[in-house]
Amino acid sequence: MKKLFVVAFLSLLALNVHAQKNKVLGKAENLTAEIVPNGKGKKLIVNVKGASGTETLDVKTVANSDLHPKDFVIKYINANGVKLCYITWKEQITTQTKMKKEVADIIESQIWNPETKTLLAGNTQKSIYIKETKYLDKRRTATHEVEKRKKQGFEFVLNKDGSIILKTSKQQNHYAYNKANNRYEPK
């Protein structure tokens, strides 16, 4: 009886450990986004359930375990009569030393064709806040704080018709989905 109890306990424990490894981020119809372990790192994948089985889209892979998406959105969009998968999430990465603190807010947006397993459009936008201490003299007796903001990349705007706009303060690029070539092309 004790052996049966021990075997049952260990199998439940193993099942619980396996369930904790994969973190489901979002679902939409037949799409499921989750984070899975990948060696020492992590991988963000999207499982697409179809008639022929489950296909996997490798969205992002990191070598370490620094993958913590927030505000994750996964949904289908319609672009020229084709159902495409739209994925977006935010991350915040903080780097701090004795003299400098950097907080990077990252927004990643991707559009996939789940039938062909191809990435059609991808964008990474960074907004970096930097606060550092600068010395005013050579002896390092007086300091002052310097704050900066930097922006990198384009802002990603998804329109209702499935077209996208990539814009900065100085330029705007319009792209529309071309069904024949299976890619986004400039308008």
C-alpha positions as CSV (number, residue, x, y, z in Angstrom):
1,M,0.0,0.0,0.0
2,K,2.9,2.4,0.8
3,K,4.5,1.7,-2.5
4,L,1.3,2.5,-4.3
5,F,1.0,5.8,-2.4
6,V,4.6,6.7,-3.1
7,V,4.3,5.9,-6.9
8,A,1.1,8.0,-7.1
9,F,2.7,10.9,-5.2
10,L,5.8,10.9,-7.4
11,S,3.7,10.7,-10.6
12,L,1.6,13.7,-9.5
13,L,4.8,15.6,-8.6
14,A,6.3,14.9,-12.0
15,L,3.1,15.9,-13.8
16,N,3.1,19.2,-11.8
17,V,6.7,19.9,-12.6
18,H,6.1,19.3,-16.3
19,A,3.0,21.6,-16.3
20,Q,5.0,24.5,-14.8
21,K,7.7,24.4,-17.5
22,N,5.4,25.7,-20.3
23,K,3.7,29.1,-19.7
24,V,0.7,29.8,-21.9
25,L,0.6,33.5,-22.8
26,G,-2.5,33.7,-25.0
27,K,-5.0,31.8,-27.2
28,A,-7.1,32.8,-30.2
29,E,-9.2,30.2,-32.1
30,N,-6.7,27.5,-33.0
31,L,-3.6,29.5,-32.0
32,T,-1.8,29.0,-28.6
33,A,1.2,31.0,-27.6
34,E,3.5,29.7,-24.9
35,I,7.0,29.9,-23.5
36,V,8.9,26.6,-23.5
37,P,12.4,25.8,-22.1
38,N,15.2,25.6,-24.7
39,G,18.4,24.3,-23.2
40,K,19.5,27.0,-20.8
41,G,17.3,29.6,-22.5
42,K,13.6,30.0,-23.4
43,K,11.7,30.0,-26.6
44,L,8.4,31.7,-27.5
45,I,6.3,29.5,-29.8
46,V,2.9,29.6,-31.3
47,N,1.1,26.3,-31.9
48,V,-1.3,26.2,-34.8
49,K,-3.9,23.4,-34.6
50,G,-5.1,22.3,-38.0
51,A,-6.7,19.3,-39.7
52,S,-3.3,17.7,-40.4
53,G,-2.1,18.2,-36.8
54,T,-0.3,20.8,-34.8
55,E,2.3,23.1,-36.5
56,T,4.8,25.2,-34.5
57,L,6.0,28.7,-35.3
58,D,9.3,29.7,-33.6
59,V,8.6,33.3,-32.7
60,K,11.6,34.2,-30.5
61,T,14.5,32.4,-28.9
62,V,16.8,33.7,-26.2
63,A,20.0,32.1,-24.9
64,N,19.3,33.0,-21.3
65,S,16.1,33.0,-19.3
66,D,15.4,36.7,-19.8
67,L,12.1,36.4,-21.7
68,H,9.3,38.0,-19.8
69,P,6.6,39.3,-22.2
70,K,3.8,41.5,-20.9
71,D,0.6,42.6,-22.5
72,F,0.7,39.7,-24.9
73,V,-1.8,39.8,-27.8
74,I,-2.4,37.1,-30.4
75,K,-5.2,37.3,-32.9
76,Y,-6.2,36.7,-36.5
77,I,-6.3,39.6,-39.0
78,N,-7.7,39.7,-42.5
79,A,-5.4,41.1,-45.2
80,N,-6.7,40.9,-48.8
81,G,-8.9,37.9,-47.9
82,V,-6.1,35.9,-46.2
83,K,-6.2,35.0,-42.5
84,L,-2.9,36.1,-40.9
85,C,-1.7,35.8,-37.3
86,Y,-0.8,39.0,-35.5
87,I,1.3,38.8,-32.4
88,T,2.5,41.7,-30.2
89,W,4.0,41.9,-26.7
90,K,6.0,44.3,-24.5
91,E,9.1,43.6,-22.5
92,Q,11.0,45.8,-20.0
93,I,14.7,45.2,-19.5
94,T,16.6,47.1,-16.7
95,T,20.3,47.3,-16.6
96,Q,21.9,48.9,-13.5
97,T,25.5,49.7,-12.5
98,K,26.9,51.9,-9.8
99,M,27.0,55.0,-12.1
100,K,24.2,54.3,-14.6
101,K,20.7,52.9,-14.8
102,E,19.0,52.0,-18.1
103,V,15.4,51.0,-18.5
104,A,14.5,49.7,-22.0
105,D,10.8,49.4,-22.9
106,I,10.6,47.1,-26.0
107,I,7.5,46.5,-28.1
108,E,7.7,43.6,-30.6
109,S,5.1,43.1,-33.3
110,Q,5.0,40.3,-35.9
111,I,2.6,39.1,-38.6
112,W,2.8,35.4,-39.6
113,N,1.2,33.3,-42.3
114,P,0.2,30.2,-40.3
115,E,-0.4,28.1,-43.4
116,T,3.2,28.6,-44.9
117,K,4.8,29.1,-41.4
118,T,6.5,32.3,-42.7
119,L,7.1,35.6,-40.9
120,L,5.7,38.4,-43.2
121,A,6.4,41.5,-41.1
122,G,8.3,42.0,-37.9
123,N,9.2,45.1,-35.9
124,T,11.0,45.9,-32.7
125,Q,10.6,49.4,-31.1
126,K,12.7,50.5,-28.2
127,S,12.3,53.4,-25.8
128,I,15.3,53.7,-23.5
129,Y,15.4,55.9,-20.4
130,I,19.0,56.5,-19.1
131,K,19.9,58.0,-15.8
132,E,23.6,58.3,-15.1
133,T,25.9,60.1,-12.6
134,K,28.6,62.3,-14.1
135,Y,31.6,63.7,-12.3
136,L,32.1,67.5,-12.6
137,D,35.9,67.5,-11.8
138,K,38.9,65.2,-12.2
139,R,39.1,64.4,-8.5
140,R,35.5,63.1,-8.6
141,T,34.3,65.1,-5.7
142,A,31.2,66.7,-7.2
143,T,28.6,64.9,-9.3
144,H,25.3,65.6,-11.0
145,E,22.6,63.4,-12.5
146,V,22.0,63.3,-16.3
147,E,18.8,61.9,-17.7
148,K,18.3,61.0,-21.4
149,R,15.7,59.3,-23.5
150,K,16.4,57.5,-26.7
151,K,14.1,55.9,-29.2
152,Q,15.1,53.2,-31.6
153,G,13.1,51.5,-34.4
154,F,9.8,52.3,-36.0
155,E,6.4,52.5,-34.4
156,F,4.2,49.7,-35.8
157,V,0.6,50.6,-36.7
158,L,-1.8,47.8,-37.9
159,N,-4.7,49.1,-39.9
160,K,-8.2,47.5,-40.1
161,D,-7.6,46.4,-43.7
162,G,-4.5,44.4,-42.7
163,S,-2.0,47.0,-44.1
164,I,0.7,48.3,-41.8
165,I,2.5,51.6,-41.2
166,L,6.0,51.9,-39.8
167,K,6.6,55.4,-38.7
168,T,9.1,57.6,-36.8
169,S,8.9,61.4,-36.2
170,K,10.6,62.0,-39.6
171,Q,9.2,59.3,-41.9
172,Q,6.2,57.0,-42.6
173,N,6.3,53.8,-44.6
174,H,3.0,52.2,-45.8
175,Y,2.9,48.4,-46.6
176,A,0.1,46.3,-47.9
177,Y,-0.1,42.5,-48.1
178,N,0.4,41.1,-51.6
179,K,-1.6,37.8,-51.8
180,A,0.2,36.6,-55.0
181,N,3.7,37.0,-53.5
182,N,2.7,36.2,-49.9
183,R,4.6,39.2,-48.5
184,Y,4.1,42.8,-47.5
185,E,5.1,45.3,-50.1
186,P,5.4,49.2,-50.1
187,K,2.2,51.0,-51.2
